[in-house]
Amino acid sequence: MEPPAGTRLHAVGDEGVRFREITEVIGRHLNVPVASLSPEEAQAHFWLFAGFASMDVRASSTLTQEKFGWHPEQPGLIADLDQGHYFRTP
């Protein structure tokens, strides 16, 4: 079934990927240390991005999968990042 125009779909395979996991894989590929910061330290260091990074906004594809029979086929975010192709330089 094709969704009608204007339908909002969530085409994500992962749910609840922690920001820490994302930073760890990026740090590993860039060979830079990853450190935890208190909310105050994060605000001072990252300014506006700290508010975005601290939000708990989860996306789920459960309804999309159930309603339209769609299922993720590609690697999840961490597995995709860990392949290293985002970190290659020409």
N, C-alpha and C positions, 0 to 999 in steps of 0.2 A: 504494500500500500504506500502510495506516495503522499507525504504530508501536504495539506493545503497551504497555499501561499500565506506567509505571515506566521506560520507555526514556529514556536521557539523550541529548539532541540538542544540537548546536551550530548555531544558526541565525545565523551571522555570515557576511557576505560578505567582510570584510576579514581579512587575516592579517598580523601583524607591524607594526601601526601604531605608530610611535614616539611615546613620550610627548611628545617635543619638538614633533612635528607637531600634536598636540592642543593643547598650550599656545600654539603660535604662532597658530593660528586663533582660539582664545579671546582671546588678547591683542590680536589685530588687531580683533576685533569690539568689545572693551571699551575699546580705545584705551589699553592699558597695555603697558609694555615687558615683554619676556620675556628672561630671563637664564639662562645655564647656571650651575649651582652644583656645587661639588665634593661628594662624598658627605658630608664632614664639615659643610659649610655647609648642605646640604639637611637633614641630621639636626638641626642646631641650629635651623633655621628652621621646618621642618615637623613635627618630632618623630616621632610614630608613623606619620604618613602617608608619611614618607620611605622607610620600609621597604617599604611597599606599592608605592609608585611605582617603586622600584628593582627589583622582581621582574620576571623575564622569563617571564611566564605567557602563552603563546600559545594561542589557541583556533582550531580549524580545523573547517570544515563539510564537509570532503572526504568523510568517511564518511557523514554525513547525506545529502549530495547523491547519492552513489553508491547507498546502500541504499534511499532513499526517493524518489529522483528530484526532490528539492527543489532549487531554485536561487534565490539572492537576486534580488529584483526592485527593491528600493529602493536609494537612493544609499548609498555607503559612509559610514563615520563622518566623515571629513574633509569630503566633499562635503555631507553633511547639516548638519554644524556651520556650514559656510561659507554656507549659505543664509540664516543669520542669524535664523531664527525663535526660537531659544533665547535671544536677546539683546534681544528687543523688550520694551519696558515698556508697560504699559497706560496 
